[in-house]
Amino acid sequence: MNEFYKKDIITIKDFSKSQLETIFSSTDKIMQLAPIDRREICKGSTLAYLFYEPSTRTRLSFESAMASIGGSSLGISNISNSSTQKGESLADTVRMMSIYSDVLVLRHPLDGSSRFAAEISDKPVINAGSGTEEHPTQAIQDLFTIKKEKKKIDGLKIGIVGDLKYGRTVYSFLHALGNYDVDVHLISPESLRIRNDSTYEIKKKLDFTESTNIDEYIDELDVLYVTRIQKERFPDEEEYLKVKGSYVVGLDLLKKMKSDSIVLHPLPRIDEISTDVDKTPNAKYFEQAEYGKHVRSTLLGLILNENGF
């Protein structure tokens, strides 16, 4: 039985370790299929995307993923060209997009938007980023990347550096890591520490340390997960300017790390990882983006096929 059939993907908190491992093994399977066989998985299915916030990688990743398994995509990537400009509500827009598709992908600036959409839609809804809450498919691809590159997740030491207050990928990643036996170190400016109100549940499953000093644990880390300081989420630009460029991962920092450590980033990056790092064997953020396409192909295949694939 395929437990993911017609399942909404709203929060990573809904996924157990065994479910994540099922997704990982299914992703391995889909990556090994010949293109002609992959295109049979969702042949004739339609994905609708509804993006109320700018996105390049996530939207294109879903489109590419759907195309690779034989489906098609349609949607709204710029709300200024949609009926929302005429005052159409999110509820009505979701209802209309559900009529046109088999699965709906939503990104929205308001917390709770994806859960609300799932209540409205009669088709499965995938959260592609809701306010400052979560980005569950990003977390799944992050874990899959670690598993592929480090051959395991349990037992690793993982550092997460940058904007931990506003970065929604961080919250999904931490909740996902709570399913594993890992050592986690959070590194951020004091003003961008992880929000206490959002870590109550995380602390039940995951122990972590907090620091402002990136050098403190750098030589112990197996994985360094770097996040962008998100200018667009700051209520005051002056506050952003105070912390801009707080941490820059360059070759000097890599020299302090284990030779087989990996550097990840959900992208886009601004100046937090030097381009000099790109050609090193430690840099895995572009592979991470590629794995994301395969993970999303897998999720779509599982959601849209009653018996899996």
N, C-alpha and C positions, 0 to 999 in steps of 0.2 A: 504493500500500500504506500502511495506517495503522500506523505503528510503535508507537503507544501502546496498541494493542488488548491488553487483559488485562495491562497493565503495572502492576506495583507502583510506588507513589510513596513511597519511603522516605527518599531523600536528594536534595537539589538537585545534589549532586556527580555524579549519573548523567545530568544534562542538559547537552548541548552548546549553544552559541550558536544553531546552526541549529534545534535542537529547540525552544528557547525562542521563537525567532522564529516557528516554525510554530504554537506555542500562541497567540502574540499575534495572528497573522493569523486563526486560527480563532476566537479570542475576538471580534475585530472582526466576523467573519462572523455569529457567533451573536447579537451585540448588534443587528445589522441585521435579523434575522428577525422577522416578525410573531409575536406570542404563540402563535397557533394553530399555526404551523409549528414553533416551538420545542418545543411539547409533543409533537411526534411523535418527537423525537430519541431519547428513552429511555422511550417509552411501554411500560408493563408491567414495567419494571425496578424493583428494590428496593435501596435503600441501607440498610445497617445501621451504626449508630454505637455505639461502645463507649468511653465517656469515664470514665476513672478519676481525672481531675482536673476541677475546675470549669471550665466554659466556657459562654459565652453566644454571643459573636459567631461563633466558628468552627463550632460545632454548628448554629446557626440558619442560618448562611451555607450550609452543606452541605445542610440540609433545604430551604431556599428554592431553592437551585440545582437540586436534584433535582426539586422540584415544578415549576419553570419549564420543565423539559425532559420533563415528562410522567410522571416516576417517583414512587415513594413512598418513605417513610423509616420506619424503626423502630429502636429501640435502647435503650440504657441511658445515661442522662445523670446518674444518681445511683447509685453502686455500693452505697449503703446499702440500696437497695431491690431488690438483685439477689442471685443465688445466690452471688456472691463472699463475701457475709456468712456463708454456710454453709461456706465453705472451698473453693469451686470454684476450680480453677487457671485462670490466664490461658489456657493452652493449650486446656483444655476449653471455656472460654467462647468463645474464638475459633472453635473447631470448630463449636460450636452456632450462633453468629451467621452463620457461613459457609453453613450449611445453609439459613438463612432468607433469604439475600440474594444479590445479584449482585456487590456490592462492599462492602468493609468499611472504615470510617473509625475509626482508633484514636488516642486520646490517653491517655498513661500516664506516671507520674512516673519510671519507670526508664529509664536509657539502654539502648539496644538492644532495647527492647520491640517496636517496630514491625517491625524486621528479624526478630525471633523470630516474631512473628505471621505474617509473610509466609511463613515456612518451614512453619508449621502449616496455614495456610489454603489451600484450593484455589480461593479466589476472590481477585481483586486486593485488595491492602491499601493504603490511603492513610494516611500518617503525618500526624496532626494535632497533633503535638507529642510528642516522646519525651524525657523527662528534661530535661537541659540541652543536648541535642544539636542538634536541628533542628526546623524547622517549614517544610517545603519549599513547600507551597501558599501560605503567607504570602509567601515570597520571590518566588514567581512573580507574585503580585498586586502586590507592591511594585514590581517591575521594570515590569510592565504599566502601573501608575499613572504612573511616571516617563515612560514612552514616550508615553502619551496626553497628559500635561500639558506635557511639555517637547519633545515631537515627536522625541526621540532619547534615547539613553543614552550612546553613545560621546562622549567629549569633555567630559563634565560633571564638576563638582567637587561631591563629596558628603560631608557631615558626618554622623557618627553619634554621638549624645550620650546619656549616661545609664548604665544598667546594662549594661556590656559583658561582665561576667564570667558572670552567670547568665542573661542574656537569650538564649534559644535562637533567637529571630527574627534576632538579629544575626549568628549564625554562618551560617545559611542565606542571609541577605542578602549577606554578604561572599563566600561561595562563588559565589553567582549573579553578583555583580558581577565576579568573576574572569574571566568570559567577555567582558568589555567593556573598552574603553580609558577608564578613569576615574581621577580623582584622589580618594583617600579620606582623610579626616581623622577619627580616632577621639578622642572627648572624653569623659573620665570621671573620677570621683574616683580617686585612686591605688589604693584598695582594690578598685575595681571595674573595673580594667583588663582587657582581653581576655586570656583564658587562653593562655599560651604553648604549652601542650601541644596546644591546639586550632587553632593558627594555622600549624603547620608546612606543611600542604598549601596553605593560603590564600596564604602568602607565595611559593609557587612561581608563582602566577598574578597576584598583586595586590600592588602596593606601597601602603603606608599610613603615615601619621604618627600619633603618639600625643601627646595633650596633656591637661592638666587645665583649661586655660583656654578657655572657649567663645568668647571674643572674638578669639582668635588668628587664626582664618581666616574669621570670620563674614562679612566683607564680600566674600569670594571665592566663597562657596558658591552653587550652583544649587539644591541639595536639602539640607534639614536633616531628618534622620531621627531622631526623638526616641523614646526608650524609657523605660518605667516602671522605677523602682527596685523590684525584686520582693521585697517583704517576706517572702513565703511561702517563698523559697528561702534566706533567711539562717539559718544555724545558731544565731545569737545575735541577739536583738532589739536589744540595745544597739549592735551593729555597724550594724544597719539605721538606728537613730535618728541615728547619727553622720553618715550620708550622705543621709538623707531631705531632699528639697528642695534638693539640691546645685545643680541647674540648673532655672531656670524660664524658659520661653520666653514673653515678653510683648511688648507693643507697643514697648517700649523697645529690645528686641533686634531686632525686625523692622525698625526704622528704620536699623539698621546693615547690613542685608542688601540684596542686589540687589532692585530693585522687582519683578522677575519670578521671584524665587526661590520655592520651594514648601516647605511644612512637612508632613511625613508622620509618622504614628504608628500602630503596629500595633493600638493600643487593647487594653484599656481604659486611660484616663489617670486619674491621681489629681490631682496638683497641678503636674505638670511643663510643662503648657501652659495658660496663662491662658485663660479663656473669652472674653476680649476679642479673642483672636486668631481665634476661630471665624468672625467676619463679614468678615475680611479676604480679599482675593483670593489671598493666599499659603497659606491653610489648605486643605489638600487631603485631610485624613485621613478625612473622611466619604465623599468621593468614592472614596478608597482602599478603604474598606469595601464600597462598592457595586461597584466593579470586581472585588473579591474574589468576589462572588457569580457574576459573569459568567465569571471565570476558572475557578471550580470547576465551573460548568455545562459549560464547554468540556472540562475534563479528564475529567469523568464521561462526556460524550458520546463522547470519543475512546477511553476505556478500554472502554466497553461496546458499541461498534459496530465491527465488523471492517473495514468500508470507510469509516469516519469518518462525517461528516454533511455 
